[in-house]
């Protein structure tokens, strides 16, 4: 398969289906026999004859039926689980590749900044300004958490409000403020379960998961509904805190705030007609890019190869902002089309004007995630004295503040 997925799984599924069909055939025969024997018992009783031997036959047949019903239920459960682990099919335009090394840079915007001093990383800039506190976060929660303080908290809030205002007022998205604790079926609907169970925080007592992204809730907004064609496309945006265990990333990006267990993100989400979804994907990408352009942060657009695609995605663009203090490109947005993958799980459909009912296509993207955007602002806008120039578009959200200087 183009994703590098083991095709032998399909053989296993076929074997399970063949076994299910065999058992179902036997079940149908036994149920027919049981019905015939039951009628015979009734007839013998009406005639005043001994029906005990036939009753015993009915009992044995019933026991076998119960045994087979249990077997078929187990097979169906196993089939459903194995089926749910199969990723979506990549779009034909997605480049072939094994991993992130085979992703393709398709565009770049802005000039990389030049400094007449050695630019500092955010983990030096933030604490020196009194706007980021890594030490207290470790004491409160442990590693991979961050505490924004003073003007740092104000900047974080400014980013969130700016993102939401721009997407709602300029791009026509409808704002949603969803729960961050959701049921397992909600996680299944968006594609997080069962594949990524180890990546998520789970509250066993309540059987609820903390969402890793607002996409989870937004994908379920129209669960079990049939939408009207005239109402599509639907645009939604939501700010939430996001929670990820980052299982398997031990020792990776441990310094600073590149990879956190809890972070803030403004999500973009669309429900579209199938024939319009890839056009809408390009529009969503432009919507996210506009934010970076208004912030005047250099970035590049990366198209993910087949081997690096997310589980539910058919096509994905990553937007990566330049961070000069650490000399790295950092993903601040991932924009994907999942076609009808999520819609089939959530049973979200639409009725065409001619009466036909079809599954919608769903799209999701970050617009944007704040931690790495925060990093990019600190490192691109830093001055020689360690102060940070506030991007012009954020100043109205920060009481007109133009420069973040060390707090007295």
Secondary structure, 3 states (H helix, E strand, C coil): CCCCCCCHHHHHHHHHHHHHHHHHHHHHHHHHHHHHHHHHHHHHHHCCCCCHHHHHHHHHHHHHHHHHHHHHHHHHHHHHHHHHCCCCCCCCCCCCCCCHHHCEEEEEECCCCCCCCCCCCHHHHHHHHCCEEHHHHHHHCCCCCCEECCHHHHHHHHHHHHHHHHHHHCCCCEEECCCCEEEHHHHHHHCCCCCCHHHCCEECCCCEEECCCCHHHHHCCCCCCEEEHHHCCEEEEEEEEEECCCCCCCCCCCCCCCCCCEEEEEEEEEEECHHHHHHHHHHHHHHHHHHHHHHCCCEEEEECCHHHCCCCCCEEEEEEEEECCCCEEEEEEEEEECCCHHHHHHCCEEECCCCCEEECEEEEEEEEEHHHHHHHHHHHCECCCCCEECCHHHHHHHCCCCEECCCC
